[in-house]
Amino acid sequence: MTPLIFEHVIRQIQELPSLPAVVLELLASLERQDIDVHVLAHKIELDQAMAAKTLRIANSSFYGMQSEVTSIAQAVSVLGFHSIRTVVTACALTGSFAPVAGFDFQGFWRHALATAVVGRLLAPHMGINPETAFTAGLLHDLGTLVLASRFPEQHALVRSYRQHHDCQLIEAEIAVLGIDHAQVGSALAAWWKFPAAIQQAVADQHAIAHLDALGLPLLVHMANALAHALDLARDEQALVPPLAPAWRLVALDEAAWLALLRQAERTFDELSAIMLA
């Protein structure tokens, strides 16, 4: 199998469907202060499926509201603009690719969501915005979906190599394709205009030698490993990747780690019932 040419992969990324207009507007609004939340709420409401999921997440224990949120406008008001952006983006991402024959689509999204949940719980202990952590975790493996959907024959060989060599997915990708999902995912995040910090975190998540500070790349790296350890994707072939030594910089004792993982499992169960049904 001839290795993939990265420029060819980029062309395939540019042919992917765009995210919904309301998501692109939300991403473009990162640096703006003049967002009309009423107009935004109306645009979300135009997509009935997205609006329904947004309300269910707003009323879940994920955000712990004291009273029921009954409209998108109220959700924007109560949760805040940044949280709504996270929820709407998450709902759009999980519907952005069609299933691929031979590829565990449900397992993929279960792991992505698990990584996002763990990342959001880790974020306060690492001085990182929880909403940013959640989005980065959800995006971290999207390069895998690009490779599986746009290069199905080549990715089938990757899966076969991984099975026969009992190795990490990224090792199989490099051996078979010459590129890996982190590179591709970062390029997709750039094409969809996600913040530079998220692009970098996706690109560097497996660069163990360079993860020496409590930044977003280390958080995504740790959240990915912990999500694999919890096996919420139910992937029999998945291996728990090695943790970068810098994970010890997170000042949590054993009891706190166990509490965080139990909370992750509870939150994941609730969110997956909403987002991945």
N, C-alpha and C positions, 0 to 999 in steps of 0.2 A: 504494500500500500504506500503510495507516494504521500509524503507529509503535506499537510494543508499549507497553502500560502496565506499569510495573515491578511494581505490586501484583499484576497478573495473572500475571506471571512467578513471583513469590514463591508464589502459590497452586499453580502447576504444580510448583514445587520441593517443596512440602509434600506433593504427591501421589506423588512418586517413591518407589520401594521403599526401605525402610531398608537400611542396611548390615547384614551379618551380626551377630548378637548379640555374638559374641566380639570383633568389631572395635569395636562401640560400648562394650563393657566396657573394652577397651584404651584407647580415647580418654578415657573417664571416669576412668581410673586415673592420669592424668598427675600429679596432685597428691597421690596416695596412696602411702604407704610400706608398706602392709600387704597387698600382693598375694601370694596363694598361687600360686607359679609352677607347682606340681604340678597344681592345679585348672585353671589357665590352659592348661597343656600338654594336659590331657585334653580341654578344650573345643575346642582347635584340631584335635586328632586326630579329633573327631567329624565334621569336614568333610574327607572323604578327599582331595578334589581340592586343597583348600587345604593340607592337611598334606603332600601329596606335593610341591607346589611349594615350600613352605617348606623342606623338607629339601634339595631340589635347589639352592635358592639358598644355603642354609647351607653346602653343600659346593662351591659355585662359587668362582672366584677373587675374586669380589666381596668375600668375607670372608677368604679366604686361610687357611683352617684347615689345621693341620699333619697332622691325622688325620681320618678320616671320621666325620661326625656321623650316627648311625644312628637316633635317635629325637627326637621333638619336645622331650621333657624335657631331653635332652642339648643340643639346640640352644638352648633357653632358658638352660641353665646356662652353655654355652660362649660364646654370642654376647652374652648379656645381654638384659635385658628390653627396653631401648629399641630394639635392633636387631631383635628378634623382632616388636615392635610395627610397625616399619617394613615388614618383609617381609609380615606377615599383612595389614596394611592395603593394601599394594600389590597383593597377590593378589586381595583382595576388590574393590578399585576397578576392576581390569581386567575383572572379570566383572559389573560393576554396571549396565551398559546393554546393551540389545539393538541389533544393527546397524540402521541407518536407510537406506532405499532412496535411492540417489543420493549418499550421503555416504561418504567414504573412511574407514571405521571402523578398518581395520587401520593405515592411514597416520596417523590421529589418535593411536592408542595408541603407534605407533612414535615419533612426535615427543614425546609425553608422557614416554615412558620415556627417550628420549635426553636430554631436558631434565633429568630426575631424575638421570641418571648424571652429566652434566656438572656439575650443581649440587652433587652429593656430592663430586666431585673438586675443585671450586672452594672448597668450604666451609672447609677448613683454612687457606687463604690469606686468608680474610676473617673469621676468628674466629667462625665459625658452626658449630653442631652438624651434622655430616654427615647424620645421620638426619633431622633437621628439614629440611635442604636437599633431600634426596631426596624426601621426602613433598610438600614445597611444589612442587617441580618436576613431580612426577607429577600434582598437582592443578591446575596453573596454567591449563590450558585447559578444565577440565571444564564451564565455562559454555557452551562451544561445543556440547558434547554435549547439554546441557539445551535449548538453542535448536534444535538439529537434530532432536532426538527429540520435543520437545513442540510445536514450531512448524515442522513440516517444510515447509509451503508457503512461509512467510516466509523460512526459511533457504535454501531453493532459490533465492529471489530474491537473497539475500546472495551466494551462490556465483556466480550469474550476473553480478551487479554487479562482484564482484571480478575475474572473468575479463575482462569487457569494459573495465574501467577500469585493469586491471593495477596493483592497489593492495593494501595490507595488508588482511588480513581485518577488523581492528578498524575501519578506515576504511569498509569496505563495510557492516559492522553498523550503525555510527552513521548512515550515509547512508540505509539502508533501514529499520532498526528503531528508531533513536533511542536504543538502548542497546547495550552491548557485552558480550562474553563475560567480561571481567574483573569487571564489576559482578555479573553473574549467577553466576560461579564463586565469588566471595567470599560471596555470599548462600547458595549451596549448602554451602560449607565451614562457614558459621555454623550452618545447619540440621543438618548432620551432626556438629556440635560439635567441629570441629577447633580447635586452639589459635588464639587471637586473632592471634598473630604470623603464622600461615599465612594466615588470612583477609585480613590487611592486605597481605601480600606478593602474593597473587593479585589483590587490588583495585588495587594500585599498580604492577604490573609494567610498564605502558606509560607511566607518568607521568614521562617523561624529565626534565622540568624540576624535579621534586622528588627525584630519585634522586641525592643528593649525599653519601651516607655508605655505609660498608661494612656495610649491613644486609641482611636477608633479601629485601626488595623488589628491591634492586640485583642480588643474586645470581640471583634468578629471572629478572630482565630479561636479564642476561648469558647465563645458561644457555640461555634460549629462543633468543637470537640465535645463539649458537654451535651449538646443535643444528640450527637452520635452515641455518647455513653448512655443516655437515657433511652435510646432506641425507639424514639417516638415515631420514626418513619417505618418501623417494622421491616427493615431491610436486612435479610439474613447475611448478605455479603459485606455489609458495611463494617469497616474497621475504625476504631477510635484513633484519630490521628494523634501523633505526639504533640505534647504541649510545649510551647516555647518557655524557656526558663523564666522569662519575665512575668509569667502568670503569678509567681509568688509575690509580686509587688501588690497584688490585691489583698488588702489586710482583712481577711475573713478567717475566723476560726472554724473548726470542724462543724460545730453546731450551726453556725451561720450558713455554711455551705450547704448543709443538709436541708435547712429551712428554705434556702433559695431554690434548691432543686425540687423540693416538694411543691413550692408555690408555682414553679415553672410547669410541672405536670398538671396541676389543677387549672392554671390559666390556659395552657395548651388545649386541654380537653374542651374547655368552654369555647375558645375561639375557633378551633377546628370544626366544631359542630355548626358554627355560623358561616365561616368563610369557605370551607371545603366540602360542604354538603352536596 
